[in-house]
Amino acid sequence: MAWLFARVPPRVAYVLVLPAICHWYTHFNQPRFAVARAMGRLGCRWPLWTAFKAYAQYAFVLVDRFYVRQGRLRVAVEPEGRDLLATAVEEPGPIVLLGGHCGALEMAMEALEDLGRPVHPVAVADPGAGTLFQGVGDPTRGFGFGRQAIVADGSVASGLRMLQVLRAGEALGFKADRVLPGTAPAEGLEVDFAGAPALLPAGPLRIIGLGKARAVVVSAFRTGPARFELLADAMDVTSKEPAVLGQHFADLLQDHIRRRPDQWFNFYPFWPEDEGPAASLPRTIPPWFRSVWPGALALAATWLLLVSEPSLLDGVSGVARGLLGVLLGGSGLVVSWRRWRSRLL
């Protein structure tokens, strides 16, 4: 797809990626279950539909990253978000920015660089995402921050580098809402998240205490092609205990996520109690059931294209949108019927 995207404008790419979104969402049971369960815990009225929108938003963010790296899109941050962030970091001294896998923090954090405070991203290499990041930028290489990321590999050298940054009065940036598989139990911290126990990485919270730093919870949510709004809330760091800091971070991050739950991109069982039900599901949908999905996929893509993401077709008349919807939905239903009928006969 990278070869094709390099030859079409961004708006066309957002449409072309819709079939991949639908396939990813419907074909793999365990991630879909995990995201839908998360949407339900966050209070979404239609968890499965909100989960589908989360898949779509993640794909659109990756398309944004591709075109930003190509120099064909420029990151834009809403002015209100810049002002909010400026207020949160105006005091001098070391500061830790704690974010989550919401929107595209790694791109929108350039806004902080504009305030004159250097930001040093801290990333954890995820071996399972190597193929996904090809062509769209690997955050562990500092994409979007303007400087090389510090890779948190558990070594003394990486820890010392983080403390050096803080002692220089600069900022560290973490995505602190995910404990990767294989992480030692001592590196996880249990908190209450949306009414159930969940694990957060303890390292970023320990760094706050060791570096005597202030902390700000930051989220960057996508509002359009390469356009983001920032949310920023200062944390109470009176207590340096990781458990206390962890719960405060979890509470503030929940507040951010509830505003745009379809942009929280954790496609795995975030709560340990969901791991068993997810693992009990077949990895993919049964072959006999795949025949009925083209119609559902086309209808879902039509809804997303014509209603949930209207910026994709700015300038296209309502009549043209309606015709496109009939074409997509109708063709999908016809294919579904033919496949289903062939299996019955």
Order of alpha helices (4+ residues) and beta strands (2+ residues): alpha-alpha-alpha-alpha-alpha-beta-alpha-beta-alpha-alpha-beta-beta-alpha-beta-beta-beta-alpha-beta-beta-alpha-alpha-alpha-alpha
